[in-house]
Amino acid sequence: MGSPRPLSAAWQALCLCTSCVFLCLIPQSGFAHTTSTGLATLTVTGATQAYQQCAKNCIQVHGGMGFTWQFDCHLHYRRSNALALAHGSQSQWEDLLIERLQARNAAA
């Protein structure tokens, strides 16, 4: 008696969930060691991108049920996009980081 799904489908879901854990740990470690405003801007963009990617992966893992009201996957997806728009674009944060680093280097 074999499994109705191939083992690779379960392995793919496991890999997606594991990648989400690591995506969330990177900005979290940045927040823990934030001492400058430059690192803070990097962690904001990293956290926003991680949330967007994890929301997409959540829908992918749940399949067709990801856009139903039984699970909150679609709400996380919409919330991640709204937060990304509210925080500003990534290029805006990168420009701010470059300006602050140039100002710090000029002062030194």
N, C-alpha and C positions, 0 to 999 in steps of 0.2 A: 504494500500500500504506500504509494508515493504521496508526496505533498502536492496539493492542488496548484500551488505556486512554485515556480522554480526558486532555488536557494539564492540565486543572484538578486531577486527582487528584495528579499529580506536584507541581503548584504548591502544593497544600494541604499535602502532606508536607514540602515545603521550608519553608513558612511555619511549620509546627509546630516543626521542628527549629531554625529561626532564633530563634523565640520562646524556646525552651529555652536557647539560648546566652545571650540577653540576661537571662533570669531568673536564670541562674547568675552572671552578671557583677555584678549589683547587690549581692548579699550579699558577694561576693568583694571588691569595692571597699570595702564597709563594714568588712570585717575588716582590710583594709590600713591604714585610717585610724582604727582604734579607739583612742581615748584615754580614753574614759569608759565607765563601766559601762552607762550608758543606751544608748549606741550599740551596745554589745555585745549587749544584749538584743534590740534591733531586728534586728541581723544574724542572731542565732540563729533568730528567728521567720521572717525572710526566707529564710534558707537552707533551713529545713524546708519552708516553703511552695513554694519553687522546686523542691526535690527531689520533692515530691509531684506537682506539676504536670508536671514533666519525665517522671516515671514514667508518669503517665496518658497523656501525649502519645506516649511510646515505644510503649505498647500500641496506641494509635490508629494510629500509623504502620505498625506491623508487622501490624495486622489480626488475623485469627484465630490467627496463629502467635505472637502476643504472650503467649498463655496456654499455650503448649506448652513442653516441656523442651528444645526445640532452641535457644531464645533465653532469655536471662535477664530478660526484661522483667517477668514476673510476680514474680520475686524482688525486683527493685528496687521494684515497687509495694508489695509486702508490707513490705519493709524501710523504705520511706518512711513508711508508716502506723505501723509499730512505733516508729520514731524520733520521730514526732510525738507519740505517746502517752507515750514515755519523757521527752521534754523538757517536757511539760506543755502545757496548752492555750494558745492564743494570747491569750485574755483574761487568763490568769494572768500571762503575760509583760508584757502591756500594763499591768496593775495594778501590777506591780513597777516598770516604767518610770515610771509616774506618781508612785508613792511616792518614788522616788529623785530625780526632778526636783523634786518639792515640797520634799523635804528639802534639796536643794542650793539652791533659791531662798530657803528660810527661813534658811539659814545665811549667805547673801550679804547 
